[in-house]
Amino acid sequence: MCRGVQHPIHGLFLRSYLSQVSRDKLPDIGSEYEGDGDTVMDAVEFVLQNFTEMNKLWIRMQHQGPVRVEEKLEKERSELRDLVGKNLHVLSQIEGIDLEMYKDNVLPRILEQVVDCKDELAQYYLMECIIQVFPDEYHLQTLETLLGACPLLQPTVDIKTVLSQLMERLSNYAASSAEVLPEFLQVEAFSKLSNAIGKVIEAQVDMPIVGVITLYVSLLTFTLHVHPDRLDYVDQVLGACVKKLSGKAKLEDSKATKQVVALLSAPLEKFNEIVTALTLSNYPRVMDHLDSETNKVMAMVIIQSIMKNNTCVSTADQVEVLFELIKGLIKDLDGTHGDELDDEDFKEEQNSVARLIHMLYHDEPEEMLQIICLVRKHIMTGGPKRLPFTVPSLVFSSLKLVRRLQGQDGDVVGEETIETLSSVPSPELALRLYLQCAEAANDCDLEPVAYEFFTQAFVLYEEEVTDSKAQVTAIHLIIGTLQRMNVFGVENRDTLTHKATGYSAKLLKKPDQCRAVYACSHLFWVDDQDGIKDGERVLLCLKRSLRIANAAQQMANVTRGSSGPVILFVEILNKYLYFFEKGNPQITSAAIQDLVELIRTEMQSDTTTPDPASDPFFASTLRYIQFQKQKSGAMGEKYDPIKV
Amino acid sequence: MVLVLALGDLHIPHRAPDLPPKFKSMLVPGKIQHIICTGNLCIKEVHDYLRTVCPDLHITQGEYDEETRYPETKTLTIGQFKLGICHGHQVIPWGDLDSLAMLQRKLDVDILVTGHTHQFKAYKHEAGVVINPGSATGAHSSITYDVNPSFVLMDIDGLRVVVYVYELIDGEVKVDKIDFKKTTATAPSAH
């Protein structure tokens, strides 16, 4: 009866009504309408027919008017599409339809209508509908049929979106339970999908590159969900992408680029062990097709993945692949200019590389040495802007290894390190690293190597460290390091201590001179059993620093007539006490007493204004002396002559 | 009860990639009232991270802190305690307890927090308490072999401070605590 109404819109609504009222009267299994003569097949037949007719009516709408109102018609059709789709929904709800029936009867009939109608809008909508409405396990079992319809559709249909949707549904299905995974293997889902995609891409020659890559992203996501152990599949997908990208210039379309980043990020997210991704031979090839900006973005994604998962990259081979992948960060690639980059971004990149170096580790010293040499080779290509960031990490990684090697190959590592450090354009940093290396050489008992490191440090101090504050810090680092050296023979030690004290006395400001010189007193007294204990030279240093303090005091009196650096005297007094307690025979209780009196006088003098820092310091020092006096035994006796 | 986090010598990125994940999960924002940092962070990202843990951040300059000019020493008062901070590379011999005591007398503080040696220490001497929180990342040190990541949490309550030290040993966080008491309350400064 409905056949009589051929007007598209009226027909559609009429048939939709028919569908609605007949719904619960269909002779489905278990329904009251099931019986002789009326089976599920009849129900199916009825719905399919309604569907077919509605589809025809729907399509006919398009041809109702002249070409110029085509767009308006399309819009109208879009709004009514659910009426047609409803039929498929009804079909999916019929309980009597089992897999067999779906496979042999229902799906082929639907697809037949879809293909034959040759209408782009209908085909796209209906394919989507089929995928959404019927269960995933049905799709899996009818994959070949479903995919087989794709090349038969109109060439303008956005088939890639349809395929992406299908793959997404199947991915989610796979993720829902491990029990369904064998099914995927059984139906050879991967190869079927892979082939179908290949065919579609081949057929639609004009498909923009972003579409191609989106398809591969969907396929990759599917693969990672369903076959996480099949690295060869993953590599295959990447390889297909490479093929499509090669021969073309570097990607410029930002949407396509985003998709490539998604493609490359997916394996990283799936595989907690980043090293798994490193074994994919096509991975670097895909990266090569990115423009340099995106290449760096991707390199950062890789590094962040390693950091986030706390992964350890442990073989030289893996390190080589890794550094090849992040080469955009390591050096200026052809055609790029380092100074185009934003300062903050550049620092972030280089600091990431620096952090990455600490994730490279192997238990075997031999292998670790190989890794370090590899890293060194790569970062040395970075140029002067990058070295201050990356070299320290390398140096400390090497020093850790040197400790493990216990001195073997020490001088080789030493020489190479000097070479590396001499190329670092930051003298203060290089000086610190030389001193670190000197300590390592000391621990390995390598006197000449340690001496060389000190020489280099002094050269930098003499020639490159010019800021007065920087000099103060640097000289203290030199003194502090030197104080700990036990590898030097008398001659070498004397040369170095002489230099240190000399530079200390030449610092710009007198208080700084004073402090550095009394710090040098510790160079002549080391508490170890074999340590040097030269009481006289200690006293010489302390006296020298006293003279400097005096001079500073006089200068202050003359120029400002206000309080001078009395605090320096208190500091020196504390040093006297230090060596007094250590048993330096040259430091006498009388000398200490004199110093105490001197300070008292200075503090009480008319010209001196109370110094908020030195008063409590002096007070607590006197308190300390009192405390020591009250001790029993040798200490108390020692302190007895001192009167406070 | 005032919680003060003391940490330092992270040496990120030169010697360590990041704080240990187990430490990071413990340092929840909003639980700590003050942070004392001995220095050697060494980059801005670390400074910013510490600020998210607690905005009241006190840092002194370590010899590897680039591009920053934190002070060489700093003093602050928390409750009844006067605290002093200094990285420690300035005090020679490095790690020498008597020389650190001198610094403590000079700064006139009850608690001196200092670093550089990457080795946890908390001890009492005549002038007060010296605390070295060690290296929060377990960074390599030329002074100390086999550095375990560590940091300190001080609970200041009246005249008492409980020092909790957290150390990461073989993948597990171990805690220890030490009690210190002041004998007299700090009189308001009348100098």
Chai-1 contact restraints between the chains, C-beta under 6 A:
chainA,res_idxA,chainB,res_idxB,connection_type,confidence,min_distance_angstrom,max_distance_angstrom,comment,restraint_id
A,N351,B,P13,contact,1.0,0.0,6.0,A-B,restraint_1
A,N351,B,I43,contact,1.0,0.0,6.0,A-B,restraint_2
A,A354,B,P13,contact,1.0,0.0,6.0,A-B,restraint_3
A,R355,B,P13,contact,1.0,0.0,6.0,A-B,restraint_4
A,R355,B,P17,contact,1.0,0.0,6.0,A-B,restraint_5
A,H358,B,P17,contact,1.0,0.0,6.0,A-B,restraint_6
A,P392,B,H14,contact,1.0,0.0,6.0,A-B,restraint_7
A,S393,B,H14,contact,1.0,0.0,6.0,A-B,restraint_8
A,F396,B,H14,contact,1.0,0.0,6.0,A-B,restraint_9
A,F396,B,R15,contact,1.0,0.0,6.0,A-B,restraint_10
A,F396,B,H140,contact,1.0,0.0,6.0,A-B,restraint_11
A,K400,B,H140,contact,1.0,0.0,6.0,A-B,restraint_12
A,Q436,B,S142,contact,1.0,0.0,6.0,A-B,restraint_13
A,E439,B,S142,contact,1.0,0.0,6.0,A-B,restraint_14
A,H476,B,Q90,contact,1.0,0.0,6.0,A-B,restraint_15
A,I479,B,I92,contact,1.0,0.0,6.0,A-B,restraint_16
A,G480,B,I92,contact,1.0,0.0,6.0,A-B,restraint_17
A,G480,B,W94,contact,1.0,0.0,6.0,A-B,restraint_18
A,Q483,B,I92,contact,1.0,0.0,6.0,A-B,restraint_19
A,Q483,B,P93,contact,1.0,0.0,6.0,A-B,restraint_20
A,A519,B,I92,contact,1.0,0.0,6.0,A-B,restraint_21
A,H522,B,I92,contact,1.0,0.0,6.0,A-B,restraint_22
A,H522,B,P93,contact,1.0,0.0,6.0,A-B,restraint_23
A,N574,B,M102,contact,1.0,0.0,6.0,A-B,restraint_24
A,Y578,B,D98,contact,1.0,0.0,6.0,A-B,restraint_25
A,P612,B,H191,contact,1.0,0.0,6.0,A-B,restraint_26
A,P616,B,D108,contact,1.0,0.0,6.0,A-B,restraint_27
A,F617,B,R105,contact,1.0,0.0,6.0,A-B,restraint_28
A,F617,B,K106,contact,1.0,0.0,6.0,A-B,restraint_29
A,S620,B,R105,contact,1.0,0.0,6.0,A-B,restraint_30
A,S620,B,A127,contact,1.0,0.0,6.0,A-B,restraint_31
A,T621,B,R105,contact,1.0,0.0,6.0,A-B,restraint_32
A,Y624,B,E126,contact,1.0,0.0,6.0,A-B,restraint_33
A,F627,B,E126,contact,1.0,0.0,6.0,A-B,restraint_34
